[in-house]
């Protein structure tokens, strides 16, 4: 089985991993998309790490599953060694995020499945492949400013009309 992994190495500090570890990040993000071509309009709520006990439990279980799978070599030898040798320096993000399929254009809220490691000179980020529940193609995370296709008419006409925070 082939596993697609995206490695990103940043030349400087990327976020405050210690705050994530302590559970300081408590707010979620809302994204509202609208298509002027066909009238599609939808709002999605993601994140909110401490929003509910159930959400916190699910993300912690997902973090442990990801760490265990990495230790057993599911994502390759380099990731296995990284998790084994740098366990205390790695932050695993399993909060929910919004993704869009690159083939069928559907949106999906999924667990992020990311690992971060900070060093003085760089921050490494590893993001694991996300699969569309509809067509099983690769999905990309939506961020402010990212290219967005309308899931209804499939045109490049959907735009982010609002983005907010919620508890």
GICORQUI-V912781 format. One record per residue. RES is the residue in one letter. OMEGA is omega in whole degrees, 0 to 359 (999 if undefined). Layout:
RES/OMEGA
RES/OMEGA
//
This chain:
X/179
X/180
X/177
X/180
X/177
X/177
X/175
X/177
X/183
X/183
X/180
X/182
X/184
X/179
X/181
X/183
X/180
X/177
X/177
X/181
X/181
X/180
X/182
X/182
X/186
X/185
X/173
X/180
X/174
X/177
X/176
X/180
X/179
X/176
X/180
X/182
X/186
X/178
X/177
X/176
X/182
X/176
X/182
X/179
X/182
X/177
X/182
X/190
X/182
X/184
X/178
X/177
X/180
X/180
X/179
X/179
X/180
X/181
X/178
X/177
X/179
X/177
X/180
X/177
X/180
X/178
X/180
X/179
X/178
X/180
X/179
X/173
X/182
X/184
X/177
X/185
X/182
X/178
X/178
X/180
X/179
X/180
X/180
X/188
X/184
X/187
X/183
X/183
X/183
X/172
X/178
X/180
X/175
X/172
X/177
X/179
X/179
X/180
X/175
X/179
X/180
X/177
X/184
X/175
X/180
X/174
X/177
X/174
X/183
X/175
X/189
X/182
X/179
X/171
X/177
X/172
X/179
X/170
X/178
X/188
X/180
X/170
X/177
X/177
X/177
X/177
X/183
X/183
X/175
X/184
X/178
X/179
X/182
X/187
X/177
X/175
X/179
X/178
X/176
X/179
X/177
X/175
X/177
X/179
X/180
X/180
X/182
X/175
X/178
X/179
X/182
X/183
X/177
X/180
X/178
X/185
X/178
X/178
X/177
X/182
X/174
X/178
X/183
X/178
X/176
X/177
X/999
//
